């Protein structure tokens, strides 16, 4: 059975706390003020970054959410395995993003660093594949 | 001991796992590369089976299996699958690499590779036709035929600082089937080759090399027994390299063409099919397209013998490997080439196009002009 999204994000944070604490601190600093609603095949989780803390929640006030990202599992793994570019994923509808452009660019830079970090960590890799 | 027998293979080609107390165990990496070209199905294959990281740290060590296939017309298919350590068996007593999904096992002078690397299915029997050759043997061989020079010492120093092990199996038979979605290939060739390398180092400190083999069939008219090459980069920023080309005729005469008597020229830009591994490389660097020359020519003379090899890539797989201790990255350009060989060695003349594996390794973003 595939790992649930919230559980995945909680475990991802645990791995980062253990293996990459400096990168996590930098990520929290750069993401300060974000309330990020992530949907994976209809499953929802909210990443809240404020007061130098990061937390994963099941829901948030609509007015607090400043980024919304919807993605399907198939699309996620097509992107991670190089079969789709981000542009193709957006054009194909498997990936949808909502938010003001500057905030989206901040999120992109953060995810880029997380993915870059993931290449060095088999723990990230195996955890991500539990989502499948 | 300067020569090995096929019977020595289990320990010569086994995984040299670091000690449990090795302070650099987290930097450990070691792999088998199997390479072949089947002239009937026109299939080129590179299969890599690797262990990365501390093999005693179940959270951070892992196994990886990779396939780069280039079919008729340069059609490329790649696959990469990681395995957690609890599903991987390797040992210092044999060359086996056993995971839940794919296994490399060695018994009675032949390898078998069975299972799947993601969507690539493998069912191969690989008898070993010639004994293994070790890094020590190659080193002594070069020293016995060439005078020591500064370039040789520079490259040897760089290699010794990185590699604990470097072994090649110069001739393998490869028989069986390989399947990709929608296509099945039958393979039956004696052009197989394996190299096995390992060490405890970080990719951030590697300056790179150009290496490869012409996948010769000496039973085919006009082909030598072996042509292989290695040029190893060294120096403060890898601007220098030393190495050479070894040619062995079907009659067993051998010639080493050292770098000091060779010229290497690179022209144009490869425009054929490329693949990138791991897949996230395309996400992180959507525009990354390392320079791969349309042709690379090695030419040189030695003691009355001569060689000119023109490499023309047919398909390229770029693998980007990150440093685990810093921001540096290393690019492997694995290339399936046509190698046009024109040579005279020991009175034998060669003028033939032979399939070839060419691996060019460089720090990403620096000297990114190979192979």
Interface residues (C-beta under 8 A of the other chain):
Chain A: X19 X79 X80 X81 X82 X83 X85 X86 X112 X115 X116 X118 X119 X120 X121 X122 X123 X125 X126
Chain B: X52 X53 X59 X60 X61 X62 X82 X84 X276 X277 X278 X279 X280 X281 X282 X283 X284 X286 X322 X323 X324
